[in-house]
Amino acid sequence: MQLKFLPSFVKRKGRITKKQTQSLTSLSEFSVKSIQEVEYISKQFDKCYLEIGFGNAENIICQATNEPSSLFIGSEVYMSGIGTLVSNIKENKINNIRIFSDDIRLLLDQRPKKVFDSVIIICPDPWPKEKHHKRRLINKSFLKMIHDFMKDDSNLYISTDWENYAESISESFKVNKLFKPSSHKPFQKDSLSKFERRGIEEGRELFEFNYEKLL
Ligand SMILES: C[S@@+](CC[C@H](N)C(=O)[O-])C[C@H]1O[C@@H](n2cnc3c(N)ncnc32)[C@H](O)[C@@H]1O
């Protein structure tokens, strides 16, 4: 099968618990499959956030709980993380999270609609070896893709603990001129994510990008 995009993730099966497997049976209740669906559901909320690669779902759960009047779309391919999120949604009766359980580029490969007020990407897979740089999610063409789905004056937040990735993200912003640096962080970030914590424990610096969409 010919893949449309070079995978930006390692499809880890990981250890999946019984609880996560059980939760995954109700994934469809909380799933979105198209941008039209996102647009339709978002009309019931004040704002619409997109978190790409939510991992163990710590951040999206925290943000969605703090801001119940906003809709949070979480995108992830990692099944145990998706299972954790579904079980939290059910246990805590969270009604403002929906899940796109596939490569985000498949959602963004549809006719653009300006639906997102903020897009959040915390520690995208770094692909540190040079021969793998082409697998990195954030590049010029991805920024163009995401730009088309963001509302005017919306925000994009990215963090990475890999200096070389930070340099290439910075370069991508510079060349495509679709965003400008902003002093505004689109969400209140009270704690570090699992991968941010790991990077700092391993002695790496955390680089953050707050950008605002230009028309
Ligand atoms: C390094 S982990 C970071 C997880 C979490 N944000 C954190 O900081 O703890 C990157 C995550 O992005 C997900 N990911 C990578 N490419 C993706 C894509 N194209 N669409 C959706 N998720 C993706 C991976 O499955 C992985 O769980």
The ligand as an ORCA input file, in Angstrom:
! r2SCAN-3c Opt
* xyz 0 1
  C       7.139     12.402     21.542
  S       5.475     12.034     21.729
  C       4.892     13.397     22.748
  C       3.608     13.070     23.464
  C       3.090     14.194     24.363
  N       2.721     15.355     23.581
  C       4.089     14.572     25.426
  O       4.740     15.610     25.275
  O       4.212     13.817     26.385
  C       4.810     12.480     20.139
  C       3.427     11.929     19.916
  O       2.919     12.427     18.690
  C       2.192     11.404     18.052
  N       2.195     11.709     16.605
  C       3.285     11.755     15.797
  N       2.932     12.045     14.536
  C       1.577     12.205     14.549
  C       0.636     12.502     13.535
  N       1.005     12.681     12.259
  N      -0.673     12.586     13.880
  C      -1.046     12.385     15.165
  N      -0.193     12.089     16.177
  C       1.112     11.999     15.869
  C       2.958     10.130     18.406
  O       2.170      8.966     18.311
  C       3.412     10.408     19.830
  O       2.537      9.885     20.797
*
